[in-house]
Amino acid sequence: MNNRLKVLRAERNWSQAELADKLGVSRQTVNALETGRYDPSLPLAFKIARVFAQPIESIFSDGE
């Protein structure tokens, strides 16, 4: 799964730790999401979408 997390985070000048705090996850989880080593659960994907005020589909894609 591809995502735009790193770009969205950079646009807001947030560190991985700051985003992790907003999401209630570890910084390592944010890093794993950004590098594609981890796909978020559906509840986490919704939380990410809320934090960035964007639809899930504009943040995540299936890579096709």
N, C-alpha and C positions, 0 to 999 in steps of 0.2 A: 504494500500500500504506500502510495506517495502522499506527501503532505507539504504544506507551506508554513509549518510552524516556525522554522528558523527565520524566514522572511518576515512573517507577521510580528514575531518577537523583536527582531531588529528594528522594524519600523517604529516600535514603541520605546526603543532603547531599554528593554528589559533584559536582565541577565537570566540565565537558565534558572538560577535560584529564586529570582523574583516570580517568574512564571510558575515554578513549582509551588511556591507559597500560595499563589492565587488559586491553583488547582487542587491543593491539598495532597500533593505527591512529592516524591523526592526529586532532587536535581538530576539524579541518575536516570530516573524515569523520563524526564524531559529530554535528556541527551539521547536515550534509547529511541524515543519517539522521533526526534529530529533526524537521526541517522538511519531510520528504517529498521532497526533491530527489534522493535516492539510495536505491535498494532494495539491501539487503545481499545478498551472495552467500550460498549455502547454508552454507558453512563459517563465515562470519562470523555468520550468524543462530544457528547452534548455539553458537558461542562466547558470544554475547550471552545466550542462554538459560542457559548454564552460569554466567556471571557473576552473573546475577540469580536463579539456582536456581529457574527457572520453565520450563514448557513453552513452546516457540516460539509455539504458538497463543494463549497468554495475553499475549504481547508484540506479536505481529504479526497483522494481519487484512487481508483483501483489499479492504476498503472497501465491500463489498456488504451 
